[in-house]
Amino acid sequence: MAISRLRAAASSAIVTTFLRRTFSSSSTAAPTLSPTMTNHLLTHDITSQIGSCMPLSMMRIGTIIHSLEIRPGQGAKFVRAAGTSAKILKEPTSKYVLVRLPSGTEKLINSRCRAVIGSVSNPSHGAKKLRKAGQNRWLGQRPKVRGVAMNPIDHPHGGGEGKSKGRHSVTPWGKPTKGGYKTASPKKKKRLYVH
């Protein structure tokens, strides 16, 4: 017990002296990272930094990240679900960093945006089996009734003799659902993600 306390005290003393040297109080400008600190962060083993939150500009190529910001200082928006992770594909030298998201899409994100090194825990969340229908209700999900089982007044697939749909798959409001029918505006998507 005494040895662990001694180690903790020694490590905190080392960190405080390191920070005093790095962030000199003589300058009135905002504190910036000294070359020694950036060099330490770049050469240090990445596995020991898992859970550290830092700007994308300070990370290396191939780093696995999660809880990614879209705009600097806005807070985590991407890669927050259980077991997910993203990967830095291009060296963060310019204003933007190329990141591959869990969906497989590659996005240019501002290098000042912050992210956490590592992947989100609980990867087996999606494989969890529900024991009874009531468990879905506990999660706030209501029963889903198929359109084919409804009347024609309630759904475009409803009615007919036997199990007949009569047309291609559509929503209750008549818009196509399957076959890659795109509903999102490409201009809106571009404005949202690439900064």
Protein Blocks (a to p, Z undefined) as FASTA:
>chain_A
ZZmmmmmmmmmmmmmmmmmmmmcckbmbdcdddfklmmmmmmpcfklmgoiacdfklpce
hiacehiafbghiapfbhkbghiacddfbdcfblbdcdddfkopacdddfkbccdeddde
hkllmmpccfbfklmmmnopacdddfklmcfklpmkggcehjaehiacddfkopafbhoi
afbdfklmmmmmmZZ
